[in-house]
Amino acid sequence: MNFSDPTQTPPPSGGGVFPSRITLNLGGRDPRKACLLNAFLLCVGYFYIGQWQKGLVSLILATITFGLLIIPLCIFGAIDVYQQAQELQQGKALGQRTFFRNSKT
């Protein structure tokens, strides 16, 4: 991309390869399904709604602690991903590291 050309605009800051905000058209994705995925399949709900960084951190924490944090992570994650999926369904943008109803509108 040639930034000296006035017809071309530079990419938005923070976008790059890993977007800092998620704005998805969930199509039929249900907050309840995301909640169940996080509750029973540790962190899969985060990947389902596009917050892969939180899903990856949950997996790493569970692995590092030899599974001691699995139950708290599942409970916390299920509540969090349900609320995050509701925010996405309402058309709000979410950051990769937002928790509960901390959306960026």
C-alpha positions in Angstrom: 0.0 0.0 0.0 1.4 3.4 -1.0 0.5 5.9 1.8 1.8 8.8 -0.3 -1.2 8.3 -2.6 -4.1 10.5 -1.2 -6.7 8.1 -2.5 -5.5 5.4 -0.2 -6.0 5.5 3.6 -3.8 3.7 6.1 -5.3 0.8 8.1 -7.0 1.8 11.4 -4.7 1.7 14.4 -5.0 -1.3 16.6 -6.6 -3.3 13.7 -3.7 -5.1 12.1 -3.7 -8.9 12.0 -5.4 -9.2 15.4 -8.4 -6.9 15.7 -8.8 -5.2 19.1 -12.6 -5.0 18.7 -15.0 -7.6 17.7 -18.1 -6.7 15.8 -19.7 -9.9 14.5 -22.9 -10.7 12.9 -23.8 -13.6 15.0 -26.4 -14.9 12.7 -28.0 -17.6 14.8 -25.4 -17.7 17.6 -27.1 -17.9 20.9 -25.8 -16.5 24.2 -27.2 -19.7 25.9 -25.1 -21.9 23.6 -22.0 -19.8 24.2 -22.7 -20.1 28.0 -23.1 -23.9 27.8 -19.9 -24.2 25.7 -17.9 -22.3 28.3 -19.5 -24.2 31.2 -18.9 -27.7 30.0 -16.1 -27.3 27.4 -13.7 -24.8 29.2 -13.3 -21.7 27.0 -14.9 -23.0 23.8 -17.7 -20.4 24.2 -15.1 -17.6 23.9 -13.9 -19.0 20.6 -17.5 -19.3 19.5 -18.1 -15.5 19.9 -14.7 -14.5 18.6 -12.9 -13.7 21.9 -10.1 -16.2 21.2 -7.6 -14.4 23.4 -9.7 -15.0 26.5 -10.3 -18.6 25.5 -6.6 -19.1 25.0 -5.8 -17.5 28.4 -8.4 -19.8 30.1 -6.8 -22.8 28.6 -3.3 -21.8 29.6 -4.5 -21.0 33.2 -6.1 -24.4 33.5 -3.0 -26.1 32.2 -0.5 -24.2 34.4 -2.5 -24.9 37.5 -3.0 -28.6 36.7 -6.7 -28.1 36.5 -7.2 -26.5 39.9 -8.9 -23.5 38.3 -11.1 -25.4 35.9 -14.3 -25.1 38.0 -13.9 -21.4 38.8 -12.9 -20.7 35.2 -16.0 -22.5 33.9 -18.4 -20.7 36.2 -16.8 -17.3 35.6 -16.5 -17.9 31.9 -20.0 -19.1 31.5 -21.5 -15.9 33.0 -19.0 -13.7 31.2 -19.5 -15.2 27.7 -23.3 -15.1 28.1 -23.2 -11.4 28.8 -20.6 -10.8 26.0 -22.8 -12.7 23.5 -25.8 -10.6 24.5 -23.8 -7.4 23.8 -22.7 -8.7 20.4 -26.3 -9.6 19.5 -27.3 -6.0 20.3 -24.7 -4.8 17.8 -22.1 -3.5 20.3 -18.4 -3.8 19.7 -16.4 -5.7 22.2 -12.7 -5.7 22.8 -10.8 -8.9 23.1 -10.3 -8.3 26.8 -13.7 -7.0 27.9 -15.4 -8.7 30.8 -19.1 -8.9 31.6 -21.0 -5.8 30.3 -17.9 -3.7 29.6 -18.7 -3.1 25.9 -17.2 -0.3 23.7 -20.1 1.4 22.0 
